[in-house]
């Protein structure tokens, strides 16, 4: 796990509203991604790819029974029933048009069909745009949202960007403290207020600070669980409106953080947030912790939301830009 010890010389908590913490900087490790396809992910013997290898290896070609088994494997791999049926139908059509020769061809057309579904969600590239760019992070508690903010902040710093963090999840004291600790680790500004403060006010203070200091970006954490869905979505909408009024055209990105290990529950979360919060992209966390991982295909296909980054480990550097080719290579080999 990360080393979260407080270092000497760091600024301590303040009782002032809209406080700005500016601690000392920490070393920022950079690690070349390893594993399959450059995502830093390793194949799992119990994964979807292993099951597909057994299916393809037991037949000279792809019969109706083979495609039925592939369908079952994709559903079990969290691709989801609707997307699975469409993927298999598309792959079977490609297979027949290409002559239907052998199992290798079946695997190849299946990979092509999945890549096309991912590409259909739009470009997954990540650009900040003119400064200060506002990045709004949303998602349920436990998805790894605050840690993902820290990982992206560290990545932006390694790219030479200047940033601030904003603790707009004011409903949980632990969330504010966690972001403060990350600010100390990363040596970056943290805008925070007391527990129970107005999240919109925190967002306003953060955007104002980023603009006055000439920063490249401000990353805003938000609540993941209020009394009910209506209250949560209303709070997120309020934060967006505050940002838009302060900086027209912002937020640049509204990033939904999803735990890849939750499977089809993740798709339900994505549906709810995309309808209410104007999600522009998805960050899948804990992809290294699942032998399934097909939820990315379901999200891209059903909701037309691009996957922007994936979490591939516990280290501060373990956040990789999403690459459809690398992902398909991992998914069908995992």
Backbone bond lengths (Angstrom), bond angles and torsions (degrees), N, CA, C in turn:
res aa  C-N    CA-C-N  psi(-1)  N-CA   C-N-CA  omega(-1)  CA-C   N-CA-C  phi
1 X - - - 1.458 - - 1.528 109.50 -
2 X 1.333 115.70 170.73 1.447 119.62 -177.80 1.520 110.54 -70.72
3 X 1.321 114.96 150.44 1.450 121.16 171.39 1.527 107.84 -82.69
4 X 1.333 117.05 114.01 1.457 119.61 -176.17 1.531 111.31 -113.51
5 X 1.305 117.97 24.23 1.449 119.59 179.05 1.515 110.05 -67.39
6 X 1.316 116.72 139.42 1.453 120.48 177.41 1.513 108.80 -76.62
7 X 1.291 116.08 135.54 1.448 121.60 -176.70 1.519 110.02 -96.80
8 X 1.293 115.69 148.55 1.449 120.43 177.47 1.505 111.15 -60.47
9 X 1.335 115.84 142.30 1.458 119.99 178.80 1.497 113.26 92.55
10 X 1.342 118.81 -7.55 1.452 120.42 178.24 1.513 109.96 -73.66
11 X 1.312 114.51 148.10 1.455 118.46 178.67 1.511 109.98 -69.52
12 X 1.312 118.21 134.97 1.446 122.28 -179.99 1.507 111.25 -84.79
13 X 1.344 117.82 169.11 1.446 121.42 -179.83 1.516 110.98 -61.71
14 X 1.307 115.45 148.50 1.452 122.10 179.51 1.505 109.21 -118.24
15 X 1.309 116.51 152.55 1.463 120.62 176.89 1.507 112.29 -88.28
16 X 1.323 118.01 -1.06 1.453 121.25 -177.54 1.524 110.91 -79.28
17 X 1.344 117.97 137.83 1.466 119.76 174.09 1.514 110.38 -62.62
18 X 1.306 115.59 149.62 1.456 119.94 178.30 1.501 112.36 61.78
19 X 1.326 116.71 32.33 1.457 120.21 -175.80 1.514 111.33 -62.26
20 X 1.321 115.88 150.96 1.449 122.80 176.97 1.511 108.13 -119.16
21 X 1.317 116.20 119.73 1.460 121.05 177.09 1.518 108.74 -100.39
22 X 1.317 116.54 128.50 1.462 121.18 -179.64 1.513 108.52 -131.77
23 X 1.334 117.83 81.93 1.456 121.81 -176.97 1.516 112.48 -87.77
24 X 1.329 113.36 -178.89 1.458 119.67 178.70 1.515 110.18 -70.54
25 X 1.301 115.78 158.75 1.460 119.87 -178.65 1.520 110.51 -86.39
26 X 1.314 115.10 161.83 1.455 121.85 178.30 1.521 108.78 -120.57
27 X 1.335 118.44 159.72 1.466 119.08 173.65 1.510 110.03 -60.97
28 X 1.302 116.59 143.07 1.464 120.63 -177.22 1.522 108.54 -117.72
29 X 1.313 117.04 96.12 1.461 119.82 -175.72 1.505 112.11 -68.83
30 X 1.306 115.73 143.17 1.462 121.20 172.76 1.515 107.52 -119.55
31 X 1.315 116.07 134.08 1.456 119.63 -176.80 1.508 109.33 -129.81
32 X 1.304 115.36 130.25 1.469 118.92 176.35 1.515 108.80 -69.00
33 X 1.319 117.27 129.34 1.460 119.55 -178.54 1.513 111.62 -65.53
34 X 1.329 115.48 141.42 1.450 120.03 175.92 1.508 109.52 -117.44
35 X 1.317 116.31 -162.16 1.446 118.74 178.30 1.508 112.33 77.70
36 X 1.316 114.83 -168.44 1.454 121.17 -173.83 1.519 111.97 -71.47
37 X 1.305 116.80 132.27 1.442 121.82 171.24 1.512 115.27 64.39
38 X 1.330 118.51 13.19 1.443 120.20 178.42 1.514 114.43 81.38
39 X 1.339 119.79 2.07 1.456 120.97 177.60 1.528 112.28 -84.45
40 X 1.315 117.05 -8.90 1.453 119.64 -178.42 1.510 113.48 80.52
41 X 1.325 117.89 15.53 1.459 122.38 -178.76 1.525 110.43 -102.48
42 X 1.305 115.63 144.07 1.464 121.26 -179.49 1.524 111.05 -104.12
43 X 1.321 115.80 148.56 1.466 120.16 175.91 1.521 109.91 -66.42
44 X 1.340 115.35 144.18 1.465 120.60 177.79 1.531 109.22 -114.48
45 X 1.323 116.85 133.69 1.474 119.11 -177.14 1.521 113.28 -63.53
46 X 1.338 117.55 -20.24 1.466 120.18 180.00 1.529 111.90 -102.86
47 X 1.324 117.28 12.01 1.455 120.52 -173.56 1.520 113.80 -82.07
48 X 1.350 113.87 179.52 1.457 121.19 -178.85 1.526 111.25 -59.94
49 X 1.317 116.09 -43.27 1.463 119.88 -178.46 1.519 112.49 -61.72
50 X 1.337 116.12 -39.19 1.463 119.78 178.76 1.525 110.43 -63.11
51 X 1.340 115.50 -40.57 1.464 119.44 178.63 1.524 110.94 -65.97
52 X 1.339 116.35 -40.29 1.467 119.91 178.49 1.524 111.36 -66.05
53 X 1.325 116.88 -37.28 1.467 119.72 178.01 1.523 110.76 -60.82
54 X 1.322 114.78 -40.75 1.473 118.00 178.36 1.530 110.40 -65.28
55 X 1.329 116.36 -38.92 1.464 120.26 -179.83 1.520 110.37 -65.53
56 X 1.333 115.81 -50.84 1.464 120.09 -177.86 1.525 111.77 -67.88
57 X 1.333 115.77 -33.18 1.467 119.09 -177.41 1.500 114.05 -73.37
58 X 1.334 116.87 -15.61 1.461 119.79 -176.92 1.527 112.61 -94.43
59 X 1.366 116.39 1.05 1.465 118.92 -177.98 1.521 110.18 -139.25
60 X 1.340 115.23 146.30 1.461 119.84 177.99 1.517 111.01 -71.98
61 X 1.322 117.11 -31.08 1.458 122.68 178.66 1.504 109.83 -137.28
62 X 1.335 116.71 -160.39 1.459 120.76 -179.73 1.526 108.55 -117.20
63 X 1.312 116.05 99.61 1.462 122.07 177.94 1.528 109.47 -85.39
64 X 1.324 115.85 177.37 1.463 119.73 175.83 1.522 110.53 -58.30
65 X 1.309 116.69 -39.83 1.465 120.73 179.20 1.530 110.99 -64.57
66 X 1.342 116.18 -36.59 1.463 120.20 178.17 1.523 110.87 -63.04
67 X 1.337 115.90 -46.32 1.474 119.49 -179.84 1.522 110.93 -65.11
68 X 1.316 117.81 -33.01 1.463 120.68 176.14 1.528 110.85 -63.87
69 X 1.330 115.86 -40.44 1.463 120.18 177.98 1.529 110.81 -67.32
70 X 1.340 116.37 -39.48 1.468 120.06 177.17 1.525 109.93 -61.44
71 X 1.315 115.65 -41.58 1.465 120.80 178.72 1.531 110.50 -59.19
72 X 1.314 116.79 -46.05 1.461 121.16 179.27 1.530 111.06 -62.80
73 X 1.331 116.35 -39.62 1.467 120.28 -179.40 1.522 111.37 -65.97
74 X 1.328 117.39 -41.17 1.465 120.54 -179.55 1.525 111.11 -66.80
75 X 1.322 116.99 -40.80 1.464 119.80 177.76 1.529 109.93 -63.06
76 X 1.328 116.57 -43.85 1.460 120.54 177.80 1.516 111.76 -64.67
77 X 1.345 117.16 -24.92 1.465 122.02 -179.91 1.512 113.67 -87.85
78 X 1.339 117.92 13.35 1.471 124.47 175.04 1.525 114.06 75.85
79 X 1.339 117.55 17.03 1.459 118.91 175.11 1.528 110.13 -71.34
80 X 1.328 117.00 -25.85 1.461 121.04 177.80 1.512 111.53 94.28
81 X 1.337 117.73 147.42 1.465 120.58 -173.67 1.521 114.37 -64.84
82 X 1.326 118.14 -44.24 1.465 120.28 -177.23 1.523 111.13 -65.64
83 X 1.322 115.97 -50.68 1.469 119.98 179.80 1.524 110.72 -63.18
84 X 1.337 117.23 -39.08 1.467 120.90 -179.93 1.519 111.10 -59.61
85 X 1.320 117.11 -47.42 1.462 120.06 -179.36 1.522 111.29 -59.06
86 X 1.327 116.65 -41.82 1.459 120.18 -179.50 1.522 111.59 -70.22
87 X 1.327 116.84 -39.83 1.461 120.88 178.51 1.532 110.61 -62.97
88 X 1.326 116.22 -46.77 1.467 119.83 -178.49 1.525 110.56 -65.59
89 X 1.325 117.61 -42.30 1.471 119.95 177.88 1.525 110.84 -60.53
90 X 1.334 116.08 -43.60 1.464 119.88 178.83 1.516 112.57 -64.61
91 X 1.336 115.97 -40.58 1.467 120.07 179.94 1.521 111.21 -67.96
92 X 1.313 117.29 -38.25 1.470 120.62 178.75 1.530 110.82 -64.43
93 X 1.322 115.95 -39.36 1.471 119.78 178.12 1.518 110.43 -64.11
94 X 1.332 116.38 -45.31 1.472 120.41 177.95 1.531 110.40 -60.66
95 X 1.325 115.95 -42.60 1.459 121.76 -177.96 1.526 110.63 -61.42
96 X 1.327 116.48 -44.98 1.460 120.68 -179.59 1.524 111.10 -65.67
97 X 1.337 116.91 -42.49 1.464 120.77 -179.61 1.529 111.60 -64.84
98 X 1.329 116.43 -30.19 1.470 120.64 -178.70 1.525 112.43 -86.43
99 X 1.317 117.43 1.49 1.465 120.39 175.72 1.508 114.27 105.73
100 X 1.335 118.13 -10.93 1.465 121.12 175.73 1.505 113.76 54.78
101 X 1.328 117.02 53.32 1.457 119.47 -171.01 1.523 113.90 -81.38
102 X 1.337 116.92 -55.75 1.468 118.94 -171.13 1.520 111.08 -150.84
103 X 1.338 114.97 -179.58 1.460 121.51 -177.49 1.521 111.85 -67.10
104 X 1.332 117.59 -33.86 1.465 120.15 178.85 1.523 110.90 -61.30
105 X 1.317 116.45 -39.69 1.458 120.31 177.67 1.528 110.13 -65.45
106 X 1.327 116.90 -41.25 1.467 120.14 179.00 1.518 110.83 -60.43
107 X 1.300 116.59 -42.37 1.475 120.65 178.50 1.523 110.20 -64.97
108 X 1.319 116.75 -40.27 1.464 120.99 -178.52 1.522 111.90 -65.07
109 X 1.327 117.48 -44.77 1.463 119.70 -178.67 1.532 110.81 -70.93
110 X 1.327 116.65 -30.19 1.463 119.95 175.54 1.530 109.80 -64.25
111 X 1.334 116.46 -44.55 1.462 120.65 177.84 1.525 111.17 -61.60
112 X 1.339 116.93 -41.46 1.466 121.12 179.07 1.533 111.10 -62.28
113 X 1.316 115.58 -41.70 1.464 119.82 -178.86 1.531 111.15 -64.88
114 X 1.320 117.04 -41.02 1.464 120.68 178.76 1.525 110.76 -66.91
115 X 1.332 116.81 -42.06 1.474 120.02 177.69 1.524 111.19 -59.69
116 X 1.320 116.49 -41.51 1.464 119.98 179.97 1.528 111.16 -64.23
117 X 1.313 117.24 -36.91 1.465 120.54 177.96 1.524 110.26 -64.81
118 X 1.307 116.56 -40.61 1.463 120.40 178.44 1.522 111.13 -66.99
119 X 1.323 116.63 -41.93 1.464 120.97 179.96 1.519 111.83 -66.44
120 X 1.336 116.78 -29.35 1.452 120.99 -179.03 1.514 113.66 -65.49
121 X 1.346 116.94 -16.23 1.465 120.63 179.48 1.514 112.10 -80.58
122 X 1.326 117.22 -6.55 1.460 120.24 -179.32 1.516 111.32 104.15
123 X 1.320 114.71 174.78 1.459 120.97 -177.11 1.525 110.26 -65.60
124 X 1.331 115.69 138.40 1.464 120.10 178.81 1.524 111.51 -100.58
125 X 1.334 117.49 7.74 1.454 120.67 179.29 1.517 111.58 -64.79
126 X 1.320 115.91 153.40 1.462 121.29 -175.25 1.525 109.18 -123.16
127 X 1.316 116.33 116.31 1.459 122.09 177.54 1.524 109.14 -127.08
128 X 1.315 116.32 139.48 1.460 119.85 179.46 1.523 112.30 -77.74
129 X 1.319 116.92 -36.91 1.451 119.40 -175.77 1.519 110.63 79.65
130 X 1.340 117.09 -167.25 1.468 121.10 -177.11 1.532 111.20 -61.74
131 X 1.326 117.49 142.75 1.465 119.96 179.30 1.529 111.33 -80.73
132 X 1.328 116.69 154.67 1.459 125.27 -9.70 1.527 111.33 -82.86
133 X 1.321 115.69 130.25 1.465 120.65 176.28 1.526 108.74 -83.09
134 X 1.322 115.93 135.64 1.456 120.65 178.67 1.519 108.85 -104.31
135 X 1.338 115.93 124.85 1.461 122.67 178.93 1.518 107.66 -113.76
136 X 1.320 116.41 115.83 1.459 122.47 -178.84 1.527 108.54 -102.20
137 X 1.328 116.12 122.87 1.466 121.71 -177.75 1.524 109.58 -105.54
138 X 1.328 115.62 127.39 1.452 120.76 -179.71 1.524 109.17 -129.59
139 X 1.339 115.89 161.52 1.455 120.40 -179.70 1.513 110.05 149.14
140 X 1.322 116.22 161.45 1.457 120.45 -177.30 1.521 110.52 -74.70
141 X 1.330 115.22 157.18 1.455 120.36 176.39 1.522 110.15 -60.67
142 X 1.323 115.66 140.79 1.455 120.60 179.31 1.514 114.32 93.34
143 X 1.338 116.75 -3.90 1.465 119.62 -179.21 1.525 112.59 -81.84
144 X 1.340 116.67 -9.86 1.459 119.74 -176.72 1.513 112.42 91.78
145 X 1.322 116.83 24.34 1.468 121.59 -173.09 1.522 112.30 -64.33
146 X 1.326 117.17 -50.69 1.467 119.75 -176.65 1.527 111.40 -66.25
147 X 1.322 116.42 -40.36 1.468 119.58 177.09 1.525 110.82 -65.03
148 X 1.321 117.51 -36.90 1.459 121.13 177.52 1.525 110.81 -64.62
149 X 1.321 117.20 -38.17 1.467 120.57 175.45 1.520 109.80 -58.18
150 X 1.330 115.97 -45.09 1.465 119.74 179.68 1.526 111.30 -63.25
151 X 1.336 117.05 -40.70 1.462 120.29 179.84 1.529 111.26 -64.07
152 X 1.332 116.72 -43.02 1.461 119.17 179.39 1.516 110.58 -69.83
153 X 1.326 116.82 -36.71 1.462 120.18 176.27 1.530 110.78 -59.71
154 X 1.334 116.29 -45.00 1.464 120.39 178.73 1.523 111.12 -63.22
155 X 1.314 116.50 -38.28 1.467 120.56 178.79 1.529 110.51 -64.53
156 X 1.317 116.32 -44.05 1.463 120.17 179.08 1.524 110.86 -64.37
157 X 1.330 116.66 -38.55 1.461 119.81 177.44 1.523 111.28 -63.87
158 X 1.324 116.46 -39.90 1.470 118.92 178.24 1.518 111.23 -64.20
159 X 1.320 116.21 -25.57 1.460 121.07 176.62 1.529 112.29 -85.96
160 X 1.340 116.10 5.12 1.453 120.01 177.33 1.516 115.06 85.92
161 X 1.327 117.62 14.24 1.464 121.18 -178.95 1.522 110.66 -87.58
162 X 1.326 116.09 148.00 1.456 121.88 174.88 1.526 108.23 -102.26
163 X 1.329 115.68 134.38 1.461 119.40 -170.19 1.530 111.30 -139.57
164 X 1.327 114.49 166.07 1.458 122.73 168.46 1.516 108.04 -134.41
165 X 1.332 115.99 153.06 1.456 122.37 175.53 1.516 108.83 -111.80
166 X 1.330 117.12 145.27 1.457 121.42 -179.57 1.516 110.12 -127.74
167 X 1.331 116.72 125.16 1.464 122.42 -177.74 1.527 109.51 -92.94
168 X 1.331 116.55 77.28 1.462 121.35 -178.80 1.525 113.01 -89.61
169 X 1.336 117.32 3.52 1.463 119.90 168.38 1.521 106.34 -87.95
170 X 1.322 116.38 79.81 1.462 121.28 -174.82 1.517 112.43 -86.85
171 X 1.316 117.64 1.41 1.454 121.14 -177.77 1.528 111.93 -85.92
172 X 1.320 117.04 -13.81 1.464 120.99 179.32 1.522 109.23 -127.37
173 X 1.324 116.08 118.07 1.467 119.95 178.23 1.525 110.44 -59.65
174 X 1.352 116.46 -35.45 1.464 120.11 -178.38 1.524 111.37 -64.22
175 X 1.335 117.11 -34.24 1.461 120.23 179.83 1.526 110.95 -67.17
176 X 1.328 115.92 -41.23 1.470 119.87 178.29 1.516 110.01 -64.36
177 X 1.321 116.35 -45.03 1.456 120.33 -178.85 1.530 111.18 -65.03
178 X 1.324 116.93 -39.19 1.461 119.98 179.55 1.522 110.91 -61.37
179 X 1.327 116.61 -42.63 1.457 119.09 179.95 1.523 111.09 -69.06
180 X 1.340 116.98 -34.55 1.467 119.95 175.69 1.533 110.96 -60.76
181 X 1.330 114.78 -44.30 1.471 119.03 -179.73 1.521 110.42 -62.37
182 X 1.345 115.93 -42.53 1.462 118.48 177.60 1.532 110.83 -63.21
183 X 1.311 116.80 -36.98 1.455 119.16 176.39 1.517 112.06 -60.65
184 X 1.330 115.41 -39.65 1.456 120.00 177.23 1.531 110.95 -65.47
185 X 1.324 115.97 -42.13 1.459 120.38 179.98 1.524 111.30 -64.27
186 X 1.318 116.30 -40.20 1.459 120.82 -174.47 1.515 113.05 -90.89
187 X 1.336 116.39 -14.16 1.448 119.25 -178.96 1.511 112.51 69.26
188 X 1.310 116.62 44.97 1.455 120.01 -176.88 1.519 110.85 -129.60
189 X 1.314 116.65 162.72 1.448 122.73 177.93 1.526 111.15 -62.21
190 X 1.320 116.55 139.01 1.450 121.97 172.04 1.526 107.96 -127.42
191 X 1.307 116.30 123.02 1.451 121.75 176.89 1.518 107.36 -100.41
192 X 1.335 117.14 122.00 1.462 120.75 -175.74 1.522 109.70 -148.25
193 X 1.307 115.23 156.04 1.453 122.19 171.58 1.515 108.26 -129.49
194 X 1.320 116.12 -173.72 1.463 120.71 -177.55 1.535 110.13 -71.02
195 X 1.316 115.80 161.45 1.458 120.79 174.09 1.527 109.85 -60.64
196 X 1.334 116.47 133.60 1.442 121.12 -179.73 1.512 114.61 90.97
197 X 1.325 116.77 -3.07 1.463 120.40 178.77 1.530 110.54 -69.24
198 X 1.318 115.76 167.75 1.461 121.42 -179.63 1.530 109.50 -72.14
199 X 1.341 118.25 117.55 1.468 120.12 179.13 1.527 112.76 -59.16
200 X 1.328 116.97 -34.71 1.451 120.19 178.21 1.510 112.08 -62.34
201 X 1.336 116.73 -35.90 1.458 120.74 178.48 1.526 110.76 -67.03
202 X 1.337 116.25 -38.09 1.469 119.55 177.01 1.525 110.03 -63.24
203 X 1.336 116.45 -45.09 1.465 120.46 179.36 1.528 110.50 -61.29
204 X 1.325 117.06 -42.15 1.468 121.27 179.08 1.525 110.55 -61.51
205 X 1.328 116.60 -47.89 1.460 120.37 178.94 1.528 111.57 -59.98
206 X 1.339 116.39 -39.59 1.462 120.54 -177.52 1.521 111.28 -67.35
207 X 1.324 116.23 -44.39 1.460 120.06 179.84 1.530 110.09 -65.35
208 X 1.319 116.55 -41.26 1.462 120.87 178.49 1.526 110.85 -61.88
209 X 1.347 116.59 -44.20 1.466 120.49 179.40 1.530 111.21 -63.93
210 X 1.338 116.60 -42.30 1.464 120.24 -179.83 1.528 110.66 -62.86
211 X 1.324 115.58 -41.13 1.459 119.17 -178.90 1.526 111.39 -69.19
212 X 1.322 117.16 -44.30 1.464 120.18 -177.42 1.521 112.19 -68.17
213 X 1.327 117.43 -29.90 1.467 121.32 -179.13 1.523 112.88 -92.60
214 X 1.327 116.52 -2.01 1.458 119.39 179.07 1.513 113.65 68.22
215 X 1.337 116.92 35.98 1.464 120.76 -178.79 1.527 110.72 -80.73
216 X 1.317 114.85 158.62 1.461 119.96 -179.32 1.522 112.61 -78.86
217 X 1.338 116.67 -33.14 1.465 118.54 -173.75 1.515 110.90 -158.00
218 X 1.321 115.64 154.35 1.458 122.46 170.98 1.520 107.81 -128.22
219 X 1.336 116.48 129.91 1.460 123.57 -176.70 1.523 108.10 -107.59
220 X 1.321 116.89 118.43 1.460 121.79 -172.08 1.523 110.91 -108.57
221 X 1.330 115.60 119.48 1.463 121.92 173.81 1.525 108.78 -82.91
222 X 1.326 117.64 146.75 1.466 121.53 -179.57 1.524 110.18 -133.92
223 X 1.320 115.09 167.04 1.460 120.64 -179.57 1.518 110.64 -67.72
224 X 1.332 115.80 149.37 1.453 120.83 178.92 1.500 114.02 -114.08
225 X 1.333 116.69 -6.89 1.462 118.04 178.51 1.519 109.20 -158.45
226 X 1.330 116.84 115.78 1.451 121.85 172.57 1.533 107.73 -112.26
227 X 1.314 117.63 -159.78 1.463 119.74 -176.76 1.522 112.23 -63.53
228 X 1.329 116.53 -36.85 1.452 120.08 179.68 1.517 109.58 -156.50
229 X 1.326 116.11 171.57 1.459 121.17 -177.42 1.521 111.70 -60.60
230 X 1.335 117.48 -41.00 1.458 120.47 -178.13 1.520 111.20 -61.33
231 X 1.326 116.55 -42.51 1.462 120.70 179.44 1.519 111.06 -65.26
232 X 1.337 116.23 -41.73 1.462 120.02 179.99 1.517 111.31 -63.14
233 X 1.323 117.14 -47.94 1.456 120.39 -177.87 1.527 111.45 -65.87
234 X 1.341 116.27 -35.22 1.462 119.54 177.25 1.518 110.76 -64.53
235 X 1.335 117.06 -38.67 1.468 120.75 179.27 1.522 110.94 -67.11
236 X 1.331 116.64 -42.31 1.466 119.58 178.09 1.523 110.79 -63.87
237 X 1.338 116.49 -40.28 1.457 119.94 177.87 1.509 111.87 -62.47
238 X 1.312 116.43 -38.41 1.462 120.52 178.92 1.531 111.17 -63.88
239 X 1.336 116.17 -43.82 1.466 119.83 179.13 1.526 110.13 -61.12
240 X 1.318 116.21 -43.30 1.467 119.90 178.27 1.513 111.78 -58.99
241 X 1.312 116.44 -44.90 1.468 120.06 -178.75 1.523 111.84 -64.86
242 X 1.329 116.49 -38.22 1.464 120.21 177.16 1.522 110.13 -61.14
243 X 1.335 115.71 -45.88 1.468 120.33 179.54 1.526 110.57 -63.31
244 X 1.319 116.80 -44.89 1.467 121.03 -177.80 1.525 111.97 -62.67
245 X 1.328 116.34 -38.93 1.467 119.10 178.98 1.515 111.26 -69.03
246 X 1.328 115.56 -36.85 1.479 118.86 -178.26 1.518 111.28 -75.70
247 X 1.336 116.30 -38.99 1.463 121.95 179.91 1.526 109.03 -135.27
248 X 1.306 119.24 93.01 1.472 120.85 179.41 1.526 111.05 -54.69
249 X 1.336 115.19 138.07 1.457 120.30 -178.14 1.516 113.96 92.17
250 X 1.322 116.99 -7.09 1.463 121.93 177.79 1.533 108.66 -109.34
251 X 1.347 118.71 158.19 1.454 127.80 5.03 1.530 112.84 -73.42
252 X 1.325 114.35 145.76 1.462 120.54 179.03 1.521 110.90 -66.82
253 X 1.329 116.01 -40.89 1.466 121.19 179.68 1.522 109.46 -133.56
254 X 1.324 116.52 137.09 1.459 122.85 167.63 1.522 105.48 -114.03
255 X 1.320 116.37 105.60 1.461 122.24 -169.16 1.530 110.40 -105.84
256 X 1.311 115.36 119.18 1.458 121.90 177.36 1.526 108.92 -88.81
257 X 1.326 116.30 121.77 1.461 121.80 179.60 1.527 108.35 -97.19
258 X 1.331 116.04 120.73 1.464 122.21 -177.36 1.521 110.60 -123.50
259 X 1.309 115.44 139.78 1.457 122.44 174.89 1.529 108.47 -82.05
260 X 1.331 116.86 115.56 1.465 121.21 -175.99 1.523 112.41 -64.49
261 X 1.331 117.36 -20.69 1.466 119.57 -177.62 1.528 112.51 -79.46
262 X 1.348 118.07 -7.07 1.465 120.23 -178.75 1.520 112.31 -84.50
263 X 1.313 118.06 -7.30 1.457 121.08 174.51 1.511 113.72 61.91
264 X 1.339 115.97 -132.38 1.459 120.40 -175.35 1.526 112.93 -67.18
265 X 1.333 118.27 -19.26 1.458 119.91 171.44 1.523 110.34 -62.18
266 X 1.332 116.03 -33.08 1.458 120.41 177.00 1.519 111.57 -64.23
267 X 1.325 116.63 -37.17 1.460 120.10 177.63 1.526 110.54 -65.19
268 X 1.326 117.15 -40.34 1.461 120.57 178.01 1.528 110.92 -63.47
269 X 1.328 116.42 -40.67 1.468 120.05 176.51 1.523 110.53 -62.39
270 X 1.321 115.97 -45.02 1.463 120.34 -178.64 1.522 111.01 -61.93
271 X 1.321 116.91 -38.98 1.467 120.59 178.45 1.526 110.75 -61.91
272 X 1.335 116.45 -45.69 1.460 120.61 -177.71 1.524 111.22 -64.86
273 X 1.320 117.29 -47.47 1.458 120.44 -177.46 1.526 112.15 -69.67
274 X 1.331 116.68 -37.41 1.466 118.67 -177.85 1.516 111.49 -67.53
275 X 1.314 116.69 -33.53 1.462 120.53 179.36 1.521 112.33 -71.59
276 X 1.326 116.36 -33.55 1.457 119.85 -170.73 1.525 114.18 -105.53
277 X 1.325 117.75 -26.49 1.463 119.46 -168.67 1.522 114.38 -115.51
278 X 1.331 117.87 3.42 1.460 119.26 177.34 1.517 114.37 64.86
279 X 1.311 116.16 45.57 1.472 121.00 -178.67 1.524 110.54 -62.04
280 X 1.337 115.84 135.48 1.468 120.66 177.93 1.521 112.68 -106.43
281 X 1.334 117.46 -16.68 1.456 120.17 -179.31 1.514 110.63 -168.78
282 X 1.325 116.29 165.17 1.460 122.70 -176.02 1.519 109.85 -122.41
283 X 1.329 115.53 139.68 1.463 121.78 169.64 1.523 106.96 -113.18
284 X 1.319 117.03 119.64 1.465 122.00 178.59 1.519 109.46 -93.67
285 X 1.325 116.47 118.96 1.455 120.23 178.70 1.525 110.30 -97.65
286 X 1.325 114.95 162.37 1.474 122.57 173.06 1.529 112.08 59.90
287 X 1.326 116.65 28.60 1.464 118.80 178.32 1.518 110.76 -64.76
288 X 1.342 115.84 -26.23 1.458 120.06 177.14 1.522 112.06 -72.35
289 X 1.341 117.28 -13.52 1.452 120.83 -175.66 1.515 114.24 -99.55
290 X 1.341 117.72 8.84 1.457 119.69 179.96 1.520 110.47 -127.08
291 X 1.316 115.55 142.94 1.466 120.75 174.98 1.522 110.20 -91.14
292 X 1.331 116.62 2.45 1.461 120.98 -177.81 1.528 109.06 -103.16
293 X 1.325 117.13 -86.78 1.461 120.07 172.89 1.507 116.06 82.52
294 X 1.341 118.23 -0.15 1.457 120.36 -177.19 1.514 114.33 -73.56
295 X 1.344 117.98 -4.99 1.454 121.29 -178.75 1.525 111.68 -60.34
296 X 1.327 117.58 -27.94 1.471 120.40 178.17 1.519 110.80 -61.48
297 X 1.317 117.04 -38.67 1.463 121.32 179.67 1.528 109.63 -66.52
298 X 1.324 116.51 -43.46 1.468 120.79 -179.15 1.521 111.22 -63.17
299 X 1.333 117.04 -43.56 1.469 120.86 -178.95 1.520 110.74 -64.05
300 X 1.329 116.19 -46.49 1.462 120.22 -179.24 1.522 111.34 -64.83
301 X 1.319 116.51 -39.61 1.464 120.61 -175.22 1.518 112.55 -78.22
302 X 1.326 117.32 -46.08 1.461 120.06 -174.42 1.524 112.62 -81.48
303 X 1.324 117.56 -35.91 1.465 120.75 -173.72 1.518 113.81 -108.57
304 X 1.327 116.74 -7.12 1.466 121.68 -178.54 1.528 111.36 55.08
305 X 1.336 115.10 40.41 1.456 120.65 176.54 1.521 109.05 -107.16
306 X 1.329 118.66 126.30 1.463 119.73 178.96 1.520 112.06 -72.63
307 X 1.319 116.50 141.81 1.462 121.91 171.08 1.529 106.22 -84.04
308 X 1.316 116.72 122.82 1.466 121.04 -172.91 1.525 111.67 -97.19
309 X 1.336 116.39 -48.04 1.462 121.64 178.08 1.524 108.80 -135.90
310 X 1.348 115.45 161.01 1.461 121.26 173.19 1.518 108.84 -132.65
311 X 1.331 115.13 139.94 1.451 120.54 173.97 1.509 109.77 -85.21
312 X 1.333 116.55 126.18 1.467 120.54 -172.39 1.529 112.22 -123.40
313 X 1.318 117.52 19.33 1.459 120.35 -179.89 1.512 110.35 166.84
314 X 1.331 115.51 -178.75 1.456 120.77 -175.70 1.521 113.11 -93.31
315 X 1.327 117.90 -13.04 1.457 120.80 -177.99 1.518 112.48 -71.27
316 X 1.330 116.39 156.30 1.456 121.29 -179.01 1.526 111.26 -62.77
317 X 1.327 117.42 -23.14 1.461 121.21 179.98 1.527 113.00 -91.95
318 X 1.333 116.66 0.33 1.470 120.97 -172.36 1.525 112.89 -88.25
319 X 1.329 115.24 56.24 1.454 122.08 172.56 1.524 106.62 -132.76
320 X 1.329 116.71 114.79 1.466 121.18 -173.11 1.519 110.67 -111.21
321 X 1.339 117.64 139.17 1.471 119.40 171.66 1.527 109.17 -59.17
322 X 1.315 116.09 138.36 1.453 119.11 -177.93 1.522 109.75 -71.22
323 X 1.324 115.80 133.92 1.454 123.19 177.28 1.521 107.40 -130.08
324 X 1.326 116.28 116.23 1.466 120.28 -174.05 1.521 111.66 -60.15
325 X 1.321 117.85 -42.43 1.464 120.40 -178.93 1.527 111.17 -63.22
326 X 1.340 116.15 -45.07 1.461 120.28 179.62 1.518 110.97 -65.60
327 X 1.319 116.05 -39.08 1.464 120.18 -179.99 1.525 110.85 -64.36
328 X 1.329 117.59 -45.78 1.469 120.26 -179.62 1.522 110.14 -63.79
329 X 1.320 116.61 -38.71 1.470 119.94 177.67 1.515 109.87 -60.31
330 X 1.340 117.22 -44.27 1.459 120.72 178.86 1.522 111.19 -68.01
331 X 1.329 117.29 -45.26 1.464 120.80 -174.74 1.533 110.63 -61.28
332 X 1.309 117.23 -41.11 1.461 119.76 -176.97 1.523 113.17 -87.74
333 X 1.338 115.43 -1.94 1.464 118.81 175.21 1.517 111.29 -112.45
334 X 1.365 115.60 -15.23 1.458 120.00 -172.83 1.526 112.50 -72.05
